[in-house]
């Protein structure tokens, strides 16, 4: 084998062109859990609104904030989740009176706020602004639901 042929084979081997194993799929985005939690919050608000329509004025803006956050997170994900990844997100049916519904949502928001703070601390500087805004919104929701 000539030196040129050997160099070509080495270069091709380095590019994995001769490797018959398929590439492994990229790992999920580090913010996938935050996105899943955001979709879960939307589903929780949907269930609460279905259970008590008198809460519409209070809960609709909070739910819409979570929807906006889901869209913003989806836009920066790499790889982007499939469109159907979260379409089936549903929360358990909400039962009880207004006070119980609000308590359930408040508990969900407390947990979600902690998740967002943890994600904010561990994410990249570029993403920290968005994730920080999400954490702040969730903390505000906790107070609104008190």
C-alpha positions, -999 to +999 in steps of 0.1 A: +000+000+000+014+034-009+017+062+016-012+081+000-035+051+001-026+044+037-033+081+046-066+079+028-077+047+047-066+063+080-085+095+072-116+075+063-114+054+093-111+085+114-143+098+099-161+066+107-170+060+071-158+025+073-175+018+107-207-002+101-223+007+134-249+034+133-244+066+151-260+067+185-288+091+188-278+123+206-286+125+243-318+143+253-314+180+259-305+189+295-337+209+298-360+180+287-371+175+323-380+212+327-400+211+295-418+179+306-426+196+339-439+226+321-463+205+300-474+187+332-483+221+347-503+230+317-522+197+320-528+204+358-543+238+350-564+223+323-578+198+348-584+224+374-602+247+349-624+217+339-632+210+375-642+245+385-650+271+359-653+298+385-614+298+386-611+308+350-601+344+356-575+334+382-560+303+365-561+311+327-532+336+328-511+312+348-518+284+324-510+306+294-477+316+310-468+279+312-478+274+276-455+303+266-427+288+286-432+254+269-430+271+235-398+290+244-381+259+258-391+239+228-375+265+205-341+262+222-340+224+226-313+204+209-323+179+197-358+192+195-385+169+210-409+154+186-442+174+183-461+144+199-437+140+228-460+160+252-494+161+234-507+133+256-497+151+289-527+149+311-532+154+348-553+133+371-588+147+374-591+173+400-616+169+427-627+189+457-637+225+463-620+256+452-596+256+482-585+220+475-580+228+438-558+258+446-539+238+471-532+211+446-520+237+420-499+255+446-481+223+456-474+216+419-460+251+415-438+248+445-423+216+432-420+231+397-403+262+410-377+241+427-371+222+395-367+255+376-342+269+401-321+237+399-322+239+361-312+275+362-282+268+383-270+240+361-278+253+326-256+273+303-252+311+306-271+316+273-301+296+286-300+309+322-321+340+314-350+320+301-348+294+328-345+321+354-376+338+341-394+305+343-383+300+379-394+335+388-428+330+372-434+298+390-424+314+423-449+341+416-476+316+408-471+300+442-479+334+458-509+340+435-524+306+445-518+312+482 
